[in-house]
Amino acid sequence: MDTSHRPLSLATSRGITRVSIAIGVVAILVVAWTVYAAHVAGVKLKEQTEAQAVVTVLTVKAQPMTDAAVLTLPGSVQAKIDAPIYARTNGYLKRWMVDIGAQVKAGQVLAEIDAPELDQQLRQAEADVASAEARLNIASITADRWQGLRETDSVSKQDADERVNLEETTAAQLQAAQANRQRLRELASFKKIVAPFEGVVTARNTDVGQLITAGTGAGLELFRIADTRQLRLYVRVPQSYAAQITPNLTAQVKFPDRPGRVYAATLEGTSSAIDATSRTLLAQLIVDNSKNELLPGAYAEVHFQLPAAAGGSSLKVPANTLLTRGDGLSVATVDAQGHVVLKPVTLGRDFGSDLEILSGITANDAVILNPPDSLTESTLVRVAEPETKAEAKL
């Protein structure tokens, strides 16, 4: 009997149905798991992206101001007396006696000038004086004779007066000749260039045979002399400290070429005016240099010991915490939830690396170091943990 076309049994049909259902369930589970895994990955990616977008910042605490603060400013040192030496007569340099670095006394000859034209003028002036003296002598004799003749009415009064007038004119001419001779003598004395005060020669800009021109307009200075026994120290003090630069204020001065050495300086005076361009007060201090250790023209670091501001409630923060924006000065702080809080502050004194804050923050505020320009109010930030000493060394 042929059974190839006999219908499937009921049991076989049920088995196929169960297999189909199982396959469908597995397919649904696979799809569900794929969707879930994609959702989890998306959530993690979003969290990572948001975490990377959070700015990491370092914070510091504001420190109370001490009883006194040190204001450090740059300064420039100059000799107390520093003068260029020019020639007062024309000629050629005959010889020089001192060179740079030489210590000279007041009145010491520095150089000599050969001035043949001046010498010739002086000889002519001497001759003019001798000629005027001879003319005055004969004029005096003639005037006396005519005065005697006038007494006997041998000559007219007009003629006698003319002889007397000639004597007076000749006397005036003699005085003029003598004045010219004295002028040339004094000018000839300038052939010897002398030191006007005691000091050290800091420059020599001439040599033997060089053409010398009198005055300060056409020629260069021949020498420069500086009295370095005392030095003038010039410091530009910011306007916010001008009121604290008082008479007899002292300062400690340090020089890069004298490491480890500290020199004392005393305030001698100020310009008593704020420079409109730099908003600074020019202060002049005196530094003793009797040992000739310090050099004029050197850079100096000046440390002023200033009292604390009135009230004693100000705080000190690093200078790199300050934000300067259109609405004024402020600092960025972090609250307990990690959000930025911008606080307007009133600035006091500037100590270079540190700033004095008179109001706006408290000692408990966490102030952000180097806040980025894009930082805004309520921005979420992450506060970095401070480095340990071991990490700092690495």
ZICOR-V907515 format. One record per helix or strand. SS is the DSSP state (H for helix, E for strand). FROM is the first residue (numbers start at 1). TO is the last residue. If there is no record, write none. Layout:
BEGIN
<<SS/FROM/TO> <SS/FROM/TO>>
END
This chain:
BEGIN
<<H/10/53> <E/55/61> <E/63/64> <E/68/85> <E/91/96> <E/103/104> <E/109/114> <H/116/151> <H/157/189> <E/192/194> <E/199/204> <E/211/212> <E/223/238> <H/239/244> <E/250/255> <E/263/274> <E/280/288> <E/299/307> <E/315/318> <H/319/321> <E/322/325> <E/328/334> <E/339/344> <E/346/350> <E/354/359> <E/366/369> <E/380/383> <H/389/393>>
END
